Amino acid sequence: MAVTLRDIARKAGISTSTASRVLNGKTEKYRISQKTQILVQKAAQQLAYRPNQLARGLRLKKTHTIGLVLPDISNPFFAYVARIIQIHAFQAGYSLFVCNTDENQVTEIKQIELLLSYKLDGLIIMPVGVKYEHILRLVQEHLPFVLIDRSFDEIDANSVVVDNYSGAYKAVEHLIENGHHRIAIIQGLPDTYTNTARVKGYRDALSHYHIPVDPDLIVGNDFRQENGYIETKLLLKLETPPTALFTTSDLITLGALQAIYEEHINVPKDISLVAFDDVDFAPYLLAPLSAVQQPKELMGEIAVKLLINDMRSKGKFDKKRIVLEPKLMIRKSVLRVQASQPVAALSD
């Protein structure tokens, strides 16, 4: 059976209330002697006492636990950000309850409901990003939460996002500056905050350099590895295949690399490649991969700080949207080619 406060009190020869006050760090407030404090701590150690944090949290209406909802824990980007969130949450005295939604909107709604049933102190949500009505409910009920990576313009909430548009624009512009006109994009989940901005950056970069947007070169339907693999296979079989690929997530990039390898095609000799997200092994490939690097450490750290401030202020301060700037890491996966026509940017 679990050891209780009553067991501690009986062994130390004191009242249950005194044992509780000692173990909850209230010895000074109730002027409990050092001798009694030592007796209680020794008894707790001998009996291997572990406090029931759930019961304590329900009593104090604080669990010192926050929930993290993420769309795909197998995705290196989300896994890395989750790790950073856990580190900073732990340093601030909070435990982390993690739920994976598998990029499924229905699952996300159920997981958020599950976390709310545990009366957690707050939530950090990396949403699927298609619907937001269930998140709007959190705003209406004044529940502390932070959105990260994927956000919604319609919701006034604390959020940490990356400038996906500028990151995509820089990636495609880099390919254009190296002579590429036939550039394919393998997009992620359509109609999500991140994907919409990345596709727009792709389109606008092409338009800015007078390069027609070919709908056949805009492919893909989610952020998974299979998507990158299948779409790359199909793109390489086109009558006029692209000379360059822009992949919009780590997993898409992995799938694209697998397909390229199977087709015995060389990067960058046969096809150039720039990725969004900078997967850890990108610099160590045979052709080190040029990539748009997201500030993952900052995203996780800022999200935790925003949530803690929100929980402590009880919603009294205005919500903040923090937009972080990505960085294009130029390595060796882009080959300079001879363009069929001169490239000139539109004048601003």
C-alpha positions in Angstrom: 0.0 0.0 0.0 1.1 3.6 -0.6 2.6 5.4 2.3 0.4 8.3 3.6 0.9 11.5 5.6 -0.8 9.7 8.5 1.9 7.0 8.4 4.7 9.7 8.4 3.0 11.4 11.4 2.6 8.2 13.3 6.3 7.3 12.9 7.5 10.7 13.8 5.1 11.0 16.8 3.4 14.2 15.6 0.1 15.3 14.1 -0.8 14.7 10.5 -1.2 18.5 9.9 2.3 19.1 11.2 3.8 16.4 9.0 1.9 18.0 6.0 3.2 21.4 6.8 6.8 20.2 7.0 6.6 18.2 3.7 5.0 21.2 1.9 7.8 23.6 3.0 5.8 25.6 5.5 7.9 25.2 8.6 8.7 28.9 9.0 5.2 30.0 8.5 3.9 27.7 11.3 7.1 28.1 13.4 7.8 24.4 13.4 11.1 23.5 15.2 14.1 22.2 13.4 14.0 19.0 15.5 10.5 18.3 14.3 11.4 19.0 10.7 14.3 16.5 10.9 12.0 13.9 12.5 9.5 14.2 9.7 12.0 14.2 6.9 13.7 11.1 8.4 10.4 9.3 8.7 9.5 10.1 5.1 12.8 8.8 3.9 12.6 5.6 5.9 9.1 4.9 4.6 10.0 5.8 1.0 7.1 8.4 1.0 6.1 9.8 -2.4 3.6 12.6 -2.4 0.5 12.3 -4.5 1.1 15.2 -6.9 -2.3 14.7 -8.6 -4.2 15.0 -5.3 -2.0 17.9 -4.2 -2.6 19.7 -7.5 -6.4 19.2 -7.3 -6.3 20.6 -3.7 -4.2 23.6 -4.6 -5.8 24.0 -8.1 -2.3 23.9 -9.6 -0.7 20.8 -11.0 2.6 22.2 -12.1 2.1 20.3 -15.3 1.6 21.6 -18.8 0.3 19.8 -21.8 2.1 19.6 -25.2 0.1 18.7 -28.3 2.1 18.1 -31.4 1.1 16.8 -34.9 3.8 14.2 -35.6 6.4 13.2 -33.0 8.3 11.2 -35.7 9.0 14.4 -37.5 12.5 15.5 -36.4 11.4 19.2 -36.3 8.6 18.6 -33.8 10.6 16.1 -31.8 13.4 18.6 -31.4 11.1 21.5 -30.4 9.4 19.2 -27.9 12.7 18.4 -26.3 13.5 22.1 -25.9 10.1 22.7 -24.4 10.6 19.9 -21.9 14.0 21.2 -20.8 12.7 24.8 -20.2 9.5 23.6 -18.6 11.4 21.4 -16.2 13.8 24.2 -15.3 10.7 26.3 -14.5 9.3 23.6 -12.2 6.8 22.0 -14.6 6.3 18.5 -15.8 5.2 17.8 -19.4 2.3 15.7 -20.6 2.8 15.0 -24.4 0.1 14.1 -26.9 0.7 13.2 -30.5 -2.2 13.8 -32.9 -0.7 12.1 -36.0 -1.6 15.1 -38.2 -5.3 14.2 -37.6 -7.7 17.0 -36.7 -10.2 14.8 -34.9 -7.5 13.3 -32.8 -6.2 16.8 -32.0 -9.6 17.8 -30.7 -9.9 14.6 -28.5 -6.3 15.0 -27.2 -7.0 18.6 -26.1 -10.2 17.5 -24.4 -8.2 14.8 -22.6 -5.6 17.3 -21.4 -8.2 19.7 -20.2 -9.9 16.9 -18.1 -6.6 16.6 -16.2 -6.9 20.2 -15.1 -3.4 21.0 -16.3 -2.1 24.5 -15.7 -1.7 25.4 -19.4 -1.2 24.0 -22.9 1.4 24.4 -25.7 -0.2 23.4 -29.0 1.4 22.7 -32.3 -1.9 22.4 -34.2 -2.7 20.4 -37.3 -3.7 23.9 -38.5 -6.8 23.2 -40.6 -9.6 24.1 -38.2 -9.5 26.4 -35.1 -13.0 26.4 -33.5 -11.9 24.0 -30.7 -8.9 26.3 -30.0 -11.1 29.4 -30.1 -13.0 27.8 -27.2 -9.8 28.0 -25.1 -9.7 31.7 -25.7 -13.3 32.1 -24.7 -12.8 30.2 -21.5 -9.6 32.1 -20.7 -7.4 29.0 -20.5 -3.7 29.7 -20.8 -2.1 28.3 -24.0 0.4 29.1 -26.6 0.4 28.1 -30.3 3.7 27.2 -31.9 4.8 26.8 -35.5 1.2 26.8 -37.0 -1.1 29.6 -36.0 -4.3 31.3 -37.0 -4.8 34.9 -38.0 -8.4 34.6 -36.7 -7.4 33.9 -33.1 -5.9 36.4 -30.6 -3.5 34.1 -28.8 0.1 33.9 -27.7 2.0 32.3 -30.5 5.5 31.6 -31.7 5.9 31.2 -35.5 8.6 31.5 -38.1 8.5 33.8 -41.2 7.7 30.9 -43.5 7.1 33.2 -46.5 10.6 34.8 -46.4 12.3 31.5 -45.8 10.6 29.9 -48.8 11.3 33.0 -50.9 15.0 33.0 -50.1 15.3 29.3 -50.9 13.7 29.6 -54.3 15.5 32.8 -55.1 18.8 31.0 -54.3 17.9 28.4 -56.9 16.9 31.0 -59.5 20.1 32.9 -58.9 21.9 29.7 -59.8 20.2 29.5 -63.2 17.2 27.2 -62.3 13.9 28.0 -63.9 12.1 24.6 -63.7 11.8 24.4 -59.9 9.3 22.0 -58.3 7.9 22.4 -54.8 6.8 19.4 -52.7 4.4 21.0 -50.3 3.0 19.8 -47.0 -0.6 19.8 -45.7 -2.6 22.3 -47.8 -4.5 25.2 -46.2 -2.3 25.1 -43.1 -0.5 28.3 -41.8 3.0 27.1 -42.6 2.3 25.5 -45.9 0.2 28.4 -47.3 3.1 30.8 -46.5 5.8 28.6 -48.0 3.9 28.0 -51.2 3.2 31.7 -51.5 6.9 32.4 -51.0 7.7 29.9 -53.8 5.1 31.5 -56.2 6.2 35.1 -55.5 9.9 34.3 -56.0 9.2 32.8 -59.4 6.9 35.7 -60.4 9.4 38.3 -59.2 11.9 36.8 -61.7 9.5 36.6 -64.6 9.3 32.8 -64.3 5.9 31.3 -65.1 4.4 29.2 -62.3 3.8 25.7 -63.6 0.9 24.0 -61.6 2.4 20.6 -62.5 5.5 21.4 -60.4 3.4 22.2 -57.2 2.8 18.8 -55.7 2.2 17.0 -52.4 -0.4 16.8 -49.7 1.2 16.4 -46.3 4.4 16.7 -44.4 5.3 13.0 -44.3 8.2 11.1 -45.8 6.0 9.0 -48.1 4.8 12.3 -49.7 8.3 13.3 -50.5 9.2 9.9 -51.8 6.1 9.5 -54.1 6.1 13.0 -55.5 9.8 13.0 -56.2 9.4 9.7 -58.1 6.6 11.2 -60.2 8.4 14.5 -60.8 11.5 12.7 -62.1 9.3 10.8 -64.6 7.9 13.9 -66.2 8.7 14.5 -69.9 10.6 17.6 -68.8 11.6 17.0 -65.2 12.6 19.8 -62.9 16.2 20.8 -62.5 15.6 21.7 -58.8 13.5 20.7 -55.9 12.3 22.7 -53.0 11.1 20.4 -50.2 9.0 21.9 -47.4 9.8 19.7 -44.4 12.5 17.4 -42.9 10.4 14.2 -43.6 9.5 15.3 -47.1 13.2 15.9 -47.7 14.1 12.4 -46.5 11.5 10.9 -48.8 12.8 12.9 -51.7 16.4 11.8 -51.0 15.4 8.2 -50.9 13.6 8.5 -54.3 16.6 10.3 -55.8 19.0 7.6 -54.6 16.8 4.8 -56.0 16.7 6.5 -59.4 20.6 6.7 -59.4 20.4 10.5 -59.7 23.1 12.7 -58.2 22.6 15.8 -56.1 23.5 18.4 -57.2 24.9 17.1 -60.6 21.6 15.9 -61.9 19.1 17.8 -59.7 19.6 20.6 -57.1 17.8 20.5 -53.8 16.9 23.1 -51.1 14.9 22.0 -48.0 12.8 23.8 -45.5 13.9 22.7 -42.0 17.5 21.9 -41.5 17.7 18.3 -40.6 20.6 17.5 -38.2 22.5 15.4 -40.8 22.1 17.9 -43.6 25.7 19.2 -43.4 27.1 15.7 -43.5 25.6 14.3 -46.7 27.9 13.6 -49.7 26.5 16.9 -51.0 25.8 18.9 -47.8 22.2 20.1 -48.0 21.3 23.7 -48.4 18.3 24.4 -46.2 16.2 27.0 -44.5 17.1 26.7 -40.9 14.4 27.4 -38.3 15.4 28.8 -34.9 14.0 25.7 -33.1 15.7 26.4 -29.7 14.2 29.9 -29.6 10.8 28.6 -30.6 10.6 26.2 -27.7 12.1 28.5 -25.1 9.9 31.5 -26.0 6.8 29.3 -26.0 7.4 28.1 -22.4 8.1 31.7 -21.3 4.9 33.0 -22.9 2.9 30.2 -21.3 4.3 30.8 -17.8 3.7 34.5 -18.1 0.1 33.8 -19.2 -0.5 31.4 -16.3 0.9 33.8 -13.7 -0.9 36.9 -15.0 -4.2 34.9 -15.4 -4.8 36.5 -18.8 -4.3 40.1 -17.7 -1.7 41.0 -20.3 -2.2 41.3 -24.1 -1.4 38.3 -26.2 1.8 38.3 -28.3 2.7 36.8 -31.6 6.4 36.3 -31.9 7.7 36.0 -35.5 11.2 34.6 -35.8 13.4 34.9 -38.9 14.7 31.7 -40.5 18.2 31.5 -42.0 19.1 30.1 -45.4 22.1 27.8 -44.9 23.9 27.6 -48.3 25.9 24.4 -48.7 26.6 22.3 -51.8 23.3 20.8 -52.9 22.7 23.5 -55.6 24.5 23.4 -58.9 24.9 26.5 -61.0 23.3 25.8 -64.4 23.1 27.8 -67.6 19.6 29.2 -67.8 17.7 29.1 -71.1 17.0 32.8 -70.7 18.4 35.7 -68.7 17.0 36.1 -65.2 16.1 39.6 -64.1 14.1 40.6 -61.1 11.2 42.9 -61.3 12.0 46.4 -60.1 10.6 47.2 -56.6 
